Amino acid sequence: MKAFKRFLHCNAGAAVMNVLLAYLVFMLSRVAFLAENWSTYSPYLTWKGAGQLLRGALVFDTSALLYVNAIYLLLELFPLHLKERRKWTSGLRWLYVITNGLAVASNLCDAVYFQYTGCRSTVTVFSEFANEGNITSIILSEFASHWYLVLVMAILVFLMWRCFTRSDYSVYGNRRWLYYTAQAVSLLVAAPLLIIGIRGSATAGTRPITVSNANQYISRPVEAALVLNTPFSMIRSIGKKPYITPEYMSRDEMEQVYQPIIRPAIVPDSAKCLGKKNVVILIVESMGKEYVGSLNHKTIGADYKGYMPFIDSLLTRSLTFEYSFANGRISMDAMPAILAGIPMFVEPFFLTPASLNEVHGLPWHLKQMGYNNAFFHGGHNISMGFSAFAHAIGYDTYYGLDEYCADKNYGGMDDFDGKWAIWDEPFLQFSIDNINTLHEPFLVTAFTASSHHPYNLPEKYESTFKDEGGSPIHKCVRYTDMALQRFFERASKQPWYNNTIFVIVADHTNLSTHPFYKTDQGLYSIPIIFFTPDGSIAPGVRNDVLVQQTDISPTLLHWLGYSQPYVSFGCDPMSTPSEQTWAVNYNNGIYQYFKGEWMIQFDGDRVIAMYRFKTDTMLHNNLVGKVPEQATMERELKAIIQQYMSRMNENRLTISR
């Protein structure tokens, strides 16, 4: 016992005890992460699976805490007896608590942010919110609504401060030679262990572990966030090139298997050209399919009403789809997919060097046909990078918070929600005012904002729309539905209305209460709706095709009679044989590819799961390696990924390149 106490207070012993303490607080922060997101994980969690997740968690926690504590360990073990003064050890204590405290804080913050992204944050999160002037107020409001996580943070910081083990020079007596020998040996032993722990392996020739290595410990992509920790995800994404072109096949074979160049051919029998109609695209914040009652009679039940009665009424006169998917999980992913045919792979397109590539989006193509255009979003004009991307793909005019506040017919900042943007109801009315100034034909896109965290309502509607259905977003969805209804009521009185194609599509899903919408397909299930007041697009619900956000531009270009070839990672499901329609998304390091009745999940090297998703809706029966369709789908998906990465890296997102 005496020898143990002496070891405990020597430098090596103190380092070991403090590393073990860091393990404890990292794991406790993961427990808090799991508790905050229990409804996402509990339906599939088993004791066997939990053991595998724990093994993976220890691997990534080891790497992260050694990254975080590298400076502390170096200073603790470096053989220099002058550093054993009281002020030095107090400084080490502060260094330890601050660095590990920040790491734990990032884990706890991600416990909340994960609900919107479905993955651990990387270093790009700082770029994502770099232009948001209200980020401090958002964080403070989150502290208030998640006070219990703040309390957990305080407890963990206190635990680290109280249980920090100080080294004590007196254990060496006056034998300075022993001190230097012990310190030198400890440092020599610790150095390779530090390298091995950070790399995640002691095997020579292996690459250091990355975020994608989490996939070997999981059975569902969403579980990767439980294995990983936020400090690791952020550290390992610093300076990393998001797009690396794989060599799955030769370039000739890739071009033969999948080609993202669309060469229009108007085929009257399959999809008639509607002429130069106006186009109004409404990208509705967080409008997951779960919130639309009539789209869930099979999934949830015939009595399910949902939270968007106006959209339900509009669907009786619209074309929509039983199987329709988002290509991403955040608002930044939606614009490139919907307006330029670019899905999200690895990182949001806005936040990568490829965002500087030449891109010909829907407005660019329609300008070749004489279309005027405008983009509307009620947030700060530099918010989320929307304005920059809108101009990059061909929008001439952008209406944001600045333009709204300059209009004396509206309430200016009195109509600001205090966090993100102008409330949907007044901003959509403002949008109609400015649409009326455009010469026909025109393309207009409006991106709503109110059905968004922190789920507030305008004061005058707080008694009208109440929390219901077990989720705070439902009242906001009802408000946005009302704002859309008033938009259409006024639009219907405009001379351009009957000659317009309206597209209503969600940017991504949001909080879910029903089990299906927490599955790997439900997380991406959104409405995609086409409506023409004159009935030129036949209404109905098609269940024979798969539709994704990247299909919207090709479909519109086909209907409008666009005749030039262009690049898009989508297709026109109206003129494409139903068995050839497909959808793809990127889920926590896993590519998901839907085609026919199958969904495969691919980790970049191998297929890890294959489901008959139309009938096995909860994805319980993994048929990987058991069905012949797997080889064909894997080859197609590899070609899609290789095309995407090579075109991003080679600036070939336009037909001229």
N, C-alpha and C positions, 0 to 999 in steps of 0.2 A: 504493500500500500504506500509506503514511504517513497519507494522508487517511482511508483506511478505518479505521485504528487510532484516529485522532482521533474519527471518527464513532462508533466502537464504544464509546468511553468517555464520550461526551457523554450527556446524559440521554435524549434521543430514541433514540440507538443502544442504550443499555442496556435501555430499555423494549422495543425491537424484539427484541433477542436473548433477553430473558427470556420474552417472549410465545412466540417460536419454541421455546424450551426447554419451555414449558408444553404446546405442541402435541405435542412429542415424548413427554413422559411420559404425557399423556392417551392417545396412540395406543398406546404400549407397554402401558398398563393394559388397553386394548381387546384387544390381542393376547393378554394373559394371560386375559381373559374368554373369548375364542374358544378358546384352548387348553383351558381348564377345561371347556368345553361343546362340545368338538369333535364328539362323537358326535351331538349334536343338529343341527349345521350341515353337517357334511362330506358327507352323502349328496346334498345339493342345491346345494352350492357350486360355481360355475363361475367362470372368469376374467372373463367378461363381467359376471356378477352381482356378483363381488367388486369390480369397478371401480365399479359403481353404488353398492354399499354404502359404499365408501370415500368417494365424493363426498358422500353423505349424512352420513357420520361427520364429515367436515371441517366441514360446515355446523353441526352440533349441537355439535361441540367448540369451534368459534369462539364460538358464543353462550355456552356454559358457561364457558369460560376467561376470557372478557371479564367475565361476571358475577363470577366468583371473583376476578379481578385488578383490578377497577374501582378499588378503594381504593388498591392499590399504584400503578396507573398515574397516578391523580390526584396522589398524593404525589410520584411520580417526576418528573412534568412540571410541577407547579405552580411558577411562577417566583418563588422566594424563595431567595436564595443562602445564607442562614443554615442551610438544611437540608442543605448539602453537608458538614457536619461528619461525622467518622468514626462517631460514635455514631448519627447519623441514618441513614446508609447501612447500618450494621449492623442497625438496627431494621427497615429496609425488607427486608433479606435474610431476617430472621426472619419478617416478615409474609408474604412471598412463599412461603417454604418451608412454613409452617404452613397457610396457606389452600389452596395447591395440594396439599399432603400430605393434608389432609382430603378433598379432592375425589378424589384418586387412591385413597385408602383406601375411600371409598364405592364406587368402581368395582370394586375387588377384592373387597369384601364381597359385592357383588351377583353376582359371578362364581359364588359358592356359592349364595346365596339364590335366584338365578334358577332353579335346578334344581327348586325347589318352587313357584314362582309363575308361571314362564314369561314374566315381564316385568320391566322395570326398576322399582325401588322408587320410590314417590312419598312425599311428606311424611306420608302416612297410616301409613307403617310405624311411626312413633313412637307413634301411637295404638294400633296393632295390638298392640304389646307393652308398652303403658304399665302394665298391671296384672300383668306377669310379674315376680315377685320374683327369679326365677332367671336372668334374662337375662344377668347378668355371667358366671355359670358356663358358660352355653351359648356365649357369645362366646369365652371362654377355651378351651373344649374345641374350638371350631372353629379357633382359632389353632393348637392342637396338631395337629389332624388335617390342616390345610391349611398346614403350616409353610412350604411352598414359596412360597405367596402372601405370607406374612409376609416371607420373604426377598426376594421381588420388590419389596414395599413398601419395605423397607429400602434396597435398591439404588436405587430411583427417588428416594427422599428424599435419599440421598447424592448422586445425580446432580444434583438441583436445588441442593443446598447447594454442591457443588463447582463447578458450572458457572454459578452465578449471576454475572451481569455487574454490577459496581459502576460507577456513574457517577463521573467524576473532574472536579472543578471546574477543575483546572489546565489542561484542554484549551482553556479560554476565555482563558487568560492573565490579565491584569489588566483585560480589557475587559468590565466589568460590563454595559455597554450591549448587547454581543453576547450575553452570557448571558441577559439578560431578553428580548431580541428572539427568540433561538432558542427559549427555553422557551415564550414566548407563542405563537409560530407553531406549535410542536410540539403544544401543548395545543389550539389552534384546529383543527389538522388531525386530531388524535386524537379529539376529541369526536364529530364526526359519524361517523367510522369506527367508534367504539365503539358508537354507537347502531345503525348499520347492521348491525354484526356481531351484536349482541345480538338485534336484530329478525329477523335472518336474511334480510333483503332490503333493497335500496336503492330499491325501487319504491314510489312514493307511493301511499297509499290501501290498502296491504295490511296485514293484521294481523300482529303478531309471530308467529313460528313457535311451535307448541305440539307436544306429544308426538305428536299425530295426524299432523303433517306428515311424520313418518318413513315413513308408508305410501307416499309417492311414490317411495321409493328401494328398495322391497323387492318380492319376489315371493311371500313367505310371511309371515304375521303374526308368526311367532316371530322373524323376522329384524329386526323393529323394535328389539328389545333390543340387537342388534349395531350398529345405526346410532346409537341414542341413547347417552347416558351418564347415569350416576346423578345427578350434580350438576344437570344440566339438568332431569331428570324431577322432582327434588325442588323446585328453585327455581320451576319453572313451575307446580307444583301448590299452592304456598302460597296460601291464601286463595281458591282457585278453587272455584266452585260446581260440584259434580260432575254435577248434573242440570240440563240446559238443555233446555227443551221445543222441539223442532224444529217447523217449520211445513211439513211435507211435504204436508199436505192439510188441507182444512177439517175442523172438528170433526165435522160430520155425516158426511162421508165416512169419517173415522177410525172412528167408531162403527159404520158399516156394514161396513167391511172387517174390523175385529177388535174384539171386545168381551170383556174379561177377567171379565165377570160370568157365573158358572156358575149356571144355574137347574136344579136337579136334577129328574130325571124317572125314576122307577124303571121300567125296561123289563124284565120278567122274561125275555123271549126273548134279550136280549143280555147281561145281567149280573144274576143274581138277587141279591136282598137277603139277606144272611146273618144278619140280626138283630143284636142287641146283643152282639157278640163283644168280648172284650178285644182290645187292640192293644198289641203290643210292637214298637217300632221300634229296631233296632240299627244305629246309624250307626258303621260300622267305619272307623277311621282308615286312610287311604291304600290301601284295598283296590281297586286298579285291576283291571280285567278281565283284564289280563295275568297275574295271579297265580293265576287259577282255571283249572285244566287243561281241564275239560270245555267251557268257553266259548271255547276256542281251537283246536279241532280243525281248523277251516277256516282260521283266521288264521295259526296257527303250524305245526300238524301233528297228525296223529292220535296220534302217540306222545308228545306233550307232556303231562306230568303236572302241571305247575304246582306251587304251594306251599301249597295249602289243601285237603288231602284230605277234611277233614270237610265243608267247604262243598260240595265235589264230591259227596259222598254225600247231602247234604241236597237238592241240586239234582234228584236223581232223584225227589223227592217234592214239588217246588216248581214254581211258575210263574215263569219268567224270560224274558228277551228277547234276541234277537240284536243289536238296535240300541238301546242304552240309554246315556244320557249324563248327566254331571254338568253343572251350570249354572255352575260356578266352579272355581278352582284351589287355594283354601285352605279351611281348616276353617271360617272365618268365613262363607264363602259358602254352606255346606251347610245350616245350620240354617234360614235364611230360605227357601231353596228347598224343602227337604223338608217343613217344618212350617207354612209360610205361603204357599207358592206364589210366592215372590219370587226371581227369578233375579238374578245379579250383573251389573249393567251399570255400567261405568266404574270404580266403587269399591265395596268391600264395604259392604253396606247398614248394618252396625253402625257404620261410621265416618263416616256422613253425617248431616246434620241430619234427613233423612227417617226416621231410626231413632226419632225422637220422635213420629212419626205414630201414629195409632190403627191397630192391626193386629189382625185377628181370625184367629188361627192355628188349627190343628187342635184343640189342647186347648180353646180357647174354644168352638168349634162343638160338640165332643162334650160339654162341660159342659151345654149346652142339652138334651142327651139323657140327663143323669144320670150321666155318666162321672166317676169320680175319676181323678187323674193324678199323675204324678211324673216328674222328670227327673234323670238320673244322669250325672255326669261326674267322674272321679277327680282332676281338677286343682284348683288353688287356686280357692276359690269365686268369685273375681272374674276368673278366667282367661278371656281372649279375649272377655269380655263375654257369655259364654253364660248366666250366671245372670240378668243383666238382661233379655236377650231372652226367655229362657224365661218369666219372670214377665210380660213385656209381652204375650206371645201366649196367656197363660191357664194356665200351669202353676202349681199351688198349692204344690207342694213341690219343693225342689231338694236333691239329695244330692251333696255335693262332698267335697273333702279334709277339711274340718272335721268333717263328719258321720261320715266313715269313721274318722278318728282318735279320735272320741268313743266309738266302739263297742269295748268291751273284748274282744269276740270275735275281733278282728282285730289285726294287727300294727302299726297306726298308721303312723308315719313310717318304720318299718323296711320297709314295703312300698312306699315312695315310690321312683320310679325315679331320683331325684336331679335331674331336669330338669323334667318336665312334670306327671306324675300318678302315681297308684297303679297298679301293674302290673295288666294286664287280668284275669288269672286271679282274684286275690282280690277285685278290685272288682266283677266280674260276680257272684261268689258273694254278696258283700255286697248287691248289687242284688236278688237273689232273696229274701234275708231280708226286705228292705223291701217288695218287691212283695207278699209274703205278708201284709202288714199292710193292704193296700188292699182295699176292698170292690169287688166286681164290679158292673157292668162298669168296667174301668179302661183308661186309656191310659198307657203307660210308654215313655219314650225313654231309651236308654243310649248314650252316646258313648264309644267306646273310645279308647285313647291310645297303646298300647305300640308299634304298628307305625309308628314315627315317628323322625325324626332325634333323637338321634344313633345310633339303631339299636343300643341296648344290650338285654341280656336279664337277667332275675333270675339271680343267681349260680348257683342250683341247676340252671338250665337251660342254662348256657353250654356244657356238654359234650353236651347233647341236641340242640340246634339249632345247626348250623354254617353258616358262610358257604357259599353255593352259588349256582350259576347266574350268577355274575359281578356280583352286587349285594349290598351289606350289608343291604338291607331284607328279603331273602328269609328269613333266619333269624327276623326279627321277625314276619313274616307267618305263618310256621309256628307261632310261639308264640301269636299271637293266634288262629289257627285252633284250636289246642288249647284255649285259654281258652273259645272259643265252644262247642266240643264239650262241655266240662265244664258250661258254662252250660245247654246243652240237656239233657244227661244229668240234671241235677238238676231242671230245670224240668219235665221229662217226668213227674216223680213228684209234681207239685203238682196240687191239685184243679182249678185254673184252666186247666191246660195245653191240654186238648182243646177248650176253648171260646175259643181265642185265635188271632188272625191275627198271624203274625210277619213283619216286614219287615226284610230285611237289605240295607243299601245302603252304598256307600262315600261318604265325604265328598268325595273327589277322588282323582285318580291320584297316582303318586309316581314314583320312579326306574324307568326302563324300560331293557330290554336288547334288545328286539326292534324292528326298524325301524318296523313298523306303529304301535306305541304312541308313536312320536315324531312322527307326522304330526299335522296340525291336527285330525283327528277322533279319532285314537288318544289324544291328550292328555286327552280328555274321556270316554273309553269306560270305563264302570264297570258292575259288576253291580247290578241291581235285582231283588230276589228276594222273592216272596210265598209263604209256607208256612203251611198249616193242618194240624195233626196229624190232624184228622178227615177230611181230603180234600175239604172243601167248596169249596176253590179247586182246580180241576183242574190237575194238574201238566203241565209241558211247556215247550218253548221256542218262543215266538212270534217269527216273522220277518216278519210282515206289518204290524207297527206300529212307530212310533218312540216311545220312552219317555224321559222326562227326570225329574230329581229333582222338579220342580214338579208332576209328574203324580201323585205318591204320595198327597198329601192328598185331591185330588179322587177318586181311585180308592177310597180307604178310606171316604170319606164316602158314596160311592155304594153300596158293599157294605153299609155299616152302616145305610142307609136314611135318611140325613140329607135333609131336605126343604126347607130354607131356601136362598135364593140367597146367594152369597158371591163375593168377589173372589179370583181366582187366575190367575196367568200360566202355566196348565197346563191339562190336560184329563184326563178319565177314559178311557184307551185301551180299556177293556173295553166301553164303550157308545158310543164315538166311531167312526165309520167309519174304517177303517185308513188310507185315503188322506187323511184330514183330520188325522191325528196329526202332530206336529212336535216339534222340539227347537231350542233356541237357547242360545248361549253367547257370551261376550265375550272375545276372544282378542287381547291386546296392541293394543287400539284398534280391533279389527275385530270386527264382529258376524258370527257364523256362524249360519246358519239352515238347518235340515235339514227337508226335506219330500219324501215319496215317495222317489224315487231320487236326489234332487238335494241338494247343499249349496252355498249361495251365501255369499260373503264380501263384506261391505259396510262401507265405511270411514266411513259417516255421510253421505257425499255421493253415492257411486256404487258400483256393484257392481264389484269388482276381480277376482273369480274365481268360477267356477261349475264344479262337478265332479259327475260321476255316481259318488257316493262308494261305492255298494254294489259296483260292479264295478271302478272305478278306485280301489282301496283306498289306494294310495300317493299319490293326488292328483297324478298327473303331467300329465294332459290338461286344461288350463284351457279351458273352452268358453264363456267369457264373450262375450256378443254373438252367439252362434251358435245358440242354442236358444230356442224361443218361450216356454218355461216361465219364463225369467228375469224377464220383465216382471211376471208375476203374483206370483212369489215376492218380488220387490223391493217391490212395493206392499204385500204382506202384512207383510213385515218392517218397513217404514217405519211402518205402522199400529201394530204391536206396540211399537216404540220410542217413538212419539209418545204412545201410551196410558200406557206405563210412566213416562215423564218427566213428563207432565202430572199423573198421579195422585200421583206422589211430591211434586211441588211444590205441589199443591193439597190434600194430605192426604185423598185419596180411595181409601184402601186397604181400606175397609169398605163394605158395601152401603148403610149409612145415609148415606154421603157421596156 
